[in-house]
Amino acid sequence: MSRIVRGLDLSLTGAGIAGAGWAQTLGSKGKRTDTYAMRRTRLHRLADRILDTVGACDLAVVEGPSYGSKGAGTWDRAGLWWLVVDRLAARDIPVAVVTPTARAKYATGDGRAGKQAVVEAVGPRYGVALRDDNQADAYALLAMGHDWLDEPLAPVPAKNRQALARVEWPLLLPPPAVQLGIGGDDRPYPETVPAVPRKRRRRKPRTEHAAAGPGQVDALALVEGAAA
């Protein structure tokens, strides 16, 4: 059964979200004069829309922060990033984090490739219509997730696939919640998997202390003699 993967390129004005065969851009508008309360509301509302679009999935592949970015919106972008990642974790959705250079490397073969190069590479390879570079980035992230799960959406050159080794993948990826039972009934996955017996470890016998050597006995005798 194929896993459900989502690719997320998070941004305040144009967040790209992608699933197999589709991509969407979500954004919001703010002003420099917005109060902190207004900015907080904006972040939470946008995070709500992003999570609604993501829906239920088995893996979310998120582009990591661009630490070289500067500007007035840097703090707010970071706030949105953590809001979304935290909510994904709260839903028990495993999250993979991909650096911008790894995403570009996987899409084009060059980690320094620009946005337009990613658009030109991703659209034709996967046969999807992409309206902007946000969607192209998100779709590249989605494709990386499927490739990591051995469910590639399309053939990718070996040079490009080297980028998969530079991703912070989740340590544990839970199996699908429901698996078809032997009798045709749907049962929770854990019930279909037999428990693995644990081997009991044999305790090592305690090592007896060796008898005191002649030197130790003589030293003890000297101490006892001095005390007397």
Summary of the structure (lengths in Angstrom):
residues: 228
radius of gyration: 28.0
end to end distance: 84.6
largest distance: 98.7
contacts: 615
relative contact order: 0.14
helix: 44%
strand: 14%
